[in-house]
Each structure stands twice: as structure tokens, then as C-alpha cells.
Amino acid sequence: MTATEFDAPTSAIEDLTGDYTIDAAHSRVGFVARHAMVTKVRGHFGEFEGSAHLDAANPAASTAQITIQVASVDTNQAQRDEHLRTGDFFEADAYPTITFTSTSAEALGDESYRLHGDLTIKGVTRPVAVDFEFTGSAKDPFGNLRAGFEGKTTIKRSDWGLTYNAALETGGVLVSDKIVLEFDISAVKNAPAA
């Protein structure tokens, strides 16, 4: 057999230009917080949607946006999740979504990028920068072109009005102010308009 008898995965960045929809079933939007100064608690949001425009020739023209349903927060502990939905933290009833909308993009290397944008949590919008690594692309069994990216950024939750905490007897606080946001994204290229 020769190499031409196989469908080679699409890995050339030039092939990726176009509009994409985030495949939430194969993506993760998560966070990490330090608890009681000694351990990390990881969580994620189970419901979100987003889209992106990738421009391989001019990465600065790439854009992305995502909308996260706050009530879908999941830290694998129901009581903690309910507390996160209250006014002490996200106040999900009044502010049901978290949004990120890019404002600019830049290439940092061959397969690394920085996306600048506006992050809105609990009605407060502040600029953030998220560093992403391109993790690959391929045609799936259904003929869809998929592109993968992993990204993260560190924020201070108090900048968005999430200031609840409790002092520890031994010093320090129950929940860290610094939160790491994590994005593991699988995006599917949209079919061309008919």
C-alpha cells in the first residue's frame, strides 16, 4: 500500500481557514481553584456554545466567542455547586451566562496563539488574554474538519465581584482569589453556504 491510499489527516495550518462551531460534546470549559490553601478543586461547565473564525494566513483576523450557562457548573460535589450558583459567587438566577468575546488575536509561534477579549461574569466585563496551543486537526468519520485547541489563563475572581471567602483558623482563606480557566476545544468547520 502506498501513502496515497490513506486519507491523511489534515494538519497543515493553511487548511484551517474558515468558520467553526465549538463541539460542546467533545470540548471542556473548566476552572481550578485552590481550596483551604492546601489542595486544588477542579470544576467545569456542562453547557456552553461558541464559534470561531480561523484565518491561517492572517491569525490577527481570527475571532472567537463563547457563552457558558452558569447553572451547569459542576465540581463533583452537589452542595458546593449549589453554593457556587448563589449570590456568594455567580448569582446564577440574575446572571445566567458567562461570555467571552475576542477583541484581537496574535500568533506567538508556529502553533501557539494569544486571544485577547472581554470576559463578562456577573455583569462585570474585563479584558483577559488566553494563550492557546493548536493541538491538531483531522477529518472525522463523518467528513467534518475538526480543529483542536487547548488554552488557559489565570484571573482574579475578585475583579469580577466574586469576593466571598472565609478565614481559616491557621491563617489564609478558604478559596483562592486566583482562578485558572481552562479550555479544551474541538471545533467543527461549518459547511459552506449553499
C-alpha positions as a Markdown table, in Angstrom:
| # | Residue | x | y | z |
|---|---|---|---|---|
| 1 | Met | 0.0 | 0.0 | 0.0 |
| 2 | Thr | 1.2 | 3.5 | -0.7 |
| 3 | Ala | 0.6 | 6.6 | 1.4 |
| 4 | Thr | -1.8 | 7.9 | -1.2 |
| 5 | Glu | -4.2 | 5.0 | -0.4 |
| 6 | Phe | -4.9 | 6.5 | 3.0 |
| 7 | Asp | -6.8 | 9.6 | 3.9 |
| 8 | Ala | -4.0 | 11.6 | 5.5 |
| 9 | Pro | -5.1 | 13.8 | 8.5 |
| 10 | Thr | -5.4 | 17.4 | 7.8 |
| 11 | Ser | -2.6 | 19.0 | 9.8 |
| 12 | Ala | -1.4 | 21.9 | 7.6 |
| 13 | Ile | -2.5 | 25.1 | 9.2 |
| 14 | Glu | -3.3 | 26.5 | 5.8 |
| 15 | Asp | -6.2 | 24.2 | 5.5 |
| 16 | Leu | -8.0 | 25.5 | 8.6 |
| 17 | Thr | -9.2 | 29.0 | 7.4 |
| 18 | Gly | -12.9 | 29.3 | 7.8 |
| 19 | Asp | -15.8 | 29.5 | 10.3 |
| 20 | Tyr | -16.2 | 26.9 | 13.0 |
| 21 | Thr | -18.7 | 25.8 | 15.7 |
| 22 | Ile | -17.5 | 24.5 | 19.0 |
| 23 | Asp | -18.5 | 20.9 | 19.6 |
| 24 | Ala | -19.5 | 21.1 | 23.2 |
| 25 | Ala | -19.8 | 17.3 | 23.5 |
| 26 | His | -16.1 | 16.9 | 22.8 |
| 27 | Ser | -14.9 | 20.1 | 24.5 |
| 28 | Arg | -14.4 | 21.2 | 28.1 |
| 29 | Val | -14.5 | 24.6 | 29.7 |
| 30 | Gly | -13.1 | 24.3 | 33.2 |
| 31 | Phe | -11.5 | 26.0 | 36.1 |
| 32 | Val | -9.1 | 25.3 | 39.0 |
| 33 | Ala | -9.2 | 27.0 | 42.4 |
| 34 | Arg | -7.1 | 26.4 | 45.5 |
| 35 | His | -9.1 | 25.2 | 48.5 |
| 36 | Ala | -8.1 | 25.8 | 52.1 |
| 37 | Met | -4.6 | 26.8 | 50.9 |
| 38 | Val | -3.7 | 23.1 | 50.5 |
| 39 | Thr | -5.4 | 21.5 | 47.5 |
| 40 | Lys | -6.9 | 22.2 | 44.1 |
| 41 | Val | -10.5 | 21.9 | 43.3 |
| 42 | Arg | -11.4 | 21.4 | 39.6 |
| 43 | Gly | -14.7 | 22.1 | 38.1 |
| 44 | His | -16.3 | 22.6 | 34.7 |
| 45 | Phe | -19.4 | 23.9 | 33.0 |
| 46 | Gly | -21.5 | 21.3 | 31.3 |
| 47 | Glu | -23.4 | 23.6 | 29.0 |
| 48 | Phe | -21.9 | 26.1 | 26.6 |
| 49 | Glu | -21.8 | 27.1 | 23.0 |
| 50 | Gly | -19.4 | 29.1 | 20.8 |
| 51 | Ser | -18.0 | 29.8 | 17.4 |
| 52 | Ala | -14.7 | 30.9 | 15.9 |
| 53 | His | -13.3 | 32.2 | 12.6 |
| 54 | Leu | -9.8 | 31.0 | 11.9 |
| 55 | Asp | -7.6 | 32.8 | 9.4 |
| 56 | Ala | -4.4 | 30.8 | 8.9 |
| 57 | Ala | -2.8 | 33.4 | 6.6 |
| 58 | Asn | -3.5 | 36.3 | 9.0 |
| 59 | Pro | -4.0 | 35.0 | 12.6 |
| 60 | Ala | -4.8 | 38.5 | 13.7 |
| 61 | Ala | -8.1 | 38.3 | 11.8 |
| 62 | Ser | -9.2 | 35.2 | 13.8 |
| 63 | Thr | -12.1 | 35.6 | 16.2 |
| 64 | Ala | -13.9 | 33.6 | 18.8 |
| 65 | Gln | -16.8 | 33.8 | 21.2 |
| 66 | Ile | -18.3 | 31.5 | 23.8 |
| 67 | Thr | -21.4 | 31.6 | 26.0 |
| 68 | Ile | -21.4 | 29.5 | 29.2 |
| 69 | Gln | -24.5 | 28.6 | 31.2 |
| 70 | Val | -23.6 | 29.3 | 34.8 |
| 71 | Ala | -26.2 | 26.9 | 36.3 |
| 72 | Ser | -24.3 | 24.0 | 34.6 |
| 73 | Val | -21.3 | 24.4 | 37.0 |
| 74 | Asp | -20.1 | 21.0 | 38.2 |
| 75 | Thr | -17.3 | 20.4 | 40.8 |
| 76 | Asn | -18.4 | 16.8 | 41.5 |
| 77 | Gln | -20.0 | 17.9 | 44.8 |
| 78 | Ala | -23.7 | 19.0 | 44.7 |
| 79 | Gln | -23.6 | 21.1 | 47.9 |
| 80 | Arg | -20.6 | 23.1 | 46.6 |
| 81 | Asp | -22.2 | 23.5 | 43.2 |
| 82 | Glu | -25.4 | 24.9 | 44.7 |
| 83 | His | -23.3 | 27.4 | 46.8 |
| 84 | Leu | -21.5 | 28.5 | 43.6 |
| 85 | Arg | -24.9 | 29.3 | 42.0 |
| 86 | Thr | -25.9 | 31.6 | 44.9 |
| 87 | Gly | -25.2 | 35.3 | 45.4 |
| 88 | Asp | -22.0 | 34.4 | 47.3 |
| 89 | Phe | -20.5 | 33.5 | 43.9 |
| 90 | Phe | -22.1 | 33.5 | 40.4 |
| 91 | Glu | -25.7 | 34.6 | 41.4 |
| 92 | Ala | -26.9 | 32.4 | 38.5 |
| 93 | Asp | -30.5 | 33.5 | 38.7 |
| 94 | Ala | -29.6 | 37.1 | 38.0 |
| 95 | Tyr | -26.6 | 36.4 | 35.8 |
| 96 | Pro | -27.3 | 33.2 | 33.9 |
| 97 | Thr | -24.4 | 33.3 | 31.5 |
| 98 | Ile | -20.7 | 34.0 | 31.4 |
| 99 | Thr | -19.4 | 35.2 | 28.0 |
| 100 | Phe | -16.1 | 35.7 | 26.3 |
| 101 | Thr | -15.8 | 37.7 | 23.1 |
| 102 | Ser | -12.4 | 38.1 | 21.4 |
| 103 | Thr | -11.2 | 41.6 | 20.5 |
| 104 | Ser | -7.9 | 40.7 | 18.9 |
| 105 | Ala | -5.6 | 37.7 | 18.2 |
| 106 | Glu | -1.9 | 37.2 | 17.7 |
| 107 | Ala | 0.5 | 34.4 | 16.8 |
| 108 | Leu | 3.1 | 33.6 | 19.4 |
| 109 | Gly | 4.8 | 30.8 | 17.5 |
| 110 | Asp | 4.1 | 28.2 | 14.8 |
| 111 | Glu | 1.2 | 26.6 | 16.8 |
| 112 | Ser | 0.7 | 29.0 | 19.7 |
| 113 | Tyr | -1.7 | 32.0 | 19.8 |
| 114 | Arg | -2.9 | 34.6 | 22.2 |
| 115 | Leu | -6.5 | 35.6 | 22.1 |
| 116 | His | -7.4 | 39.0 | 23.8 |
| 117 | Gly | -11.0 | 39.6 | 24.6 |
| 118 | Asp | -13.7 | 40.7 | 27.0 |
| 119 | Leu | -14.8 | 38.3 | 29.8 |
| 120 | Thr | -18.2 | 39.0 | 31.4 |
| 121 | Ile | -19.0 | 37.4 | 34.7 |
| 122 | Lys | -21.8 | 38.5 | 37.0 |
| 123 | Gly | -22.5 | 41.6 | 34.9 |
| 124 | Val | -18.8 | 42.8 | 35.0 |
| 125 | Thr | -16.8 | 42.9 | 31.8 |
| 126 | Arg | -13.0 | 43.0 | 32.0 |
| 127 | Pro | -10.2 | 42.3 | 29.4 |
| 128 | Val | -8.3 | 39.0 | 29.5 |
| 129 | Ala | -5.8 | 37.2 | 27.4 |
| 130 | Val | -5.9 | 33.5 | 26.8 |
| 131 | Asp | -2.9 | 31.6 | 25.4 |
| 132 | Phe | -3.8 | 28.7 | 23.1 |
| 133 | Glu | -1.9 | 25.8 | 21.6 |
| 134 | Phe | -3.1 | 24.3 | 18.4 |
| 135 | Thr | -3.4 | 20.5 | 19.1 |
| 136 | Gly | -4.1 | 19.2 | 15.7 |
| 137 | Ser | -6.8 | 18.8 | 13.0 |
| 138 | Ala | -8.4 | 15.9 | 11.2 |
| 139 | Lys | -11.4 | 14.8 | 9.2 |
| 140 | Asp | -13.7 | 12.8 | 11.4 |
| 141 | Pro | -15.6 | 9.7 | 10.1 |
| 142 | Phe | -18.5 | 11.9 | 9.1 |
| 143 | Gly | -16.3 | 14.1 | 6.8 |
| 144 | Asn | -16.2 | 17.0 | 9.2 |
| 145 | Leu | -13.0 | 19.0 | 9.5 |
| 146 | Arg | -12.1 | 19.4 | 13.2 |
| 147 | Ala | -9.5 | 21.6 | 14.8 |
| 148 | Gly | -8.3 | 21.3 | 18.4 |
| 149 | Phe | -7.0 | 23.9 | 20.7 |
| 150 | Glu | -6.0 | 23.9 | 24.4 |
| 151 | Gly | -5.9 | 27.2 | 26.3 |
| 152 | Lys | -5.7 | 28.7 | 29.7 |
| 153 | Thr | -5.5 | 31.9 | 31.6 |
| 154 | Thr | -5.3 | 33.0 | 35.2 |
| 155 | Ile | -7.7 | 35.6 | 36.6 |
| 156 | Lys | -8.5 | 37.1 | 40.0 |
| 157 | Arg | -12.2 | 36.3 | 40.7 |
| 158 | Ser | -12.4 | 39.4 | 42.9 |
| 159 | Asp | -12.0 | 41.5 | 39.7 |
| 160 | Trp | -15.5 | 40.3 | 38.7 |
| 161 | Gly | -17.1 | 40.8 | 42.1 |
| 162 | Leu | -16.7 | 37.2 | 43.3 |
| 163 | Thr | -15.3 | 38.1 | 46.7 |
| 164 | Tyr | -16.9 | 35.5 | 49.1 |
| 165 | Asn | -14.4 | 33.9 | 51.4 |
| 166 | Ala | -13.9 | 32.5 | 54.9 |
| 167 | Ala | -10.8 | 32.9 | 57.0 |
| 168 | Leu | -9.0 | 29.8 | 58.1 |
| 169 | Glu | -8.1 | 29.2 | 61.8 |
| 170 | Thr | -4.5 | 28.5 | 60.7 |
| 171 | Gly | -4.3 | 31.6 | 58.5 |
| 172 | Gly | -5.2 | 32.1 | 54.9 |
| 173 | Val | -8.6 | 31.8 | 53.3 |
| 174 | Leu | -10.9 | 29.0 | 52.2 |
| 175 | Val | -11.0 | 29.8 | 48.4 |
| 176 | Ser | -8.1 | 31.3 | 46.4 |
| 177 | Asp | -8.7 | 34.6 | 44.6 |
| 178 | Lys | -6.6 | 33.3 | 41.7 |
| 179 | Ile | -8.5 | 31.0 | 39.4 |
| 180 | Val | -7.1 | 29.2 | 36.3 |
| 181 | Leu | -9.6 | 29.0 | 33.4 |
| 182 | Glu | -9.0 | 26.0 | 31.1 |
| 183 | Phe | -10.3 | 25.5 | 27.5 |
| 184 | Asp | -10.1 | 22.2 | 25.7 |
| 185 | Ile | -11.8 | 22.9 | 22.4 |
| 186 | Ser | -12.8 | 20.7 | 19.5 |
| 187 | Ala | -14.3 | 22.9 | 16.7 |
| 188 | Val | -16.0 | 21.7 | 13.6 |
| 189 | Lys | -15.7 | 23.7 | 10.4 |
| 190 | Asn | -19.0 | 24.9 | 9.1 |
| 191 | Ala | -20.3 | 23.7 | 5.7 |
| 192 | Pro | -20.1 | 26.3 | 3.0 |
| 193 | Ala | -23.3 | 28.3 | 2.5 |
| 194 | Ala | -25.3 | 26.9 | -0.4 |
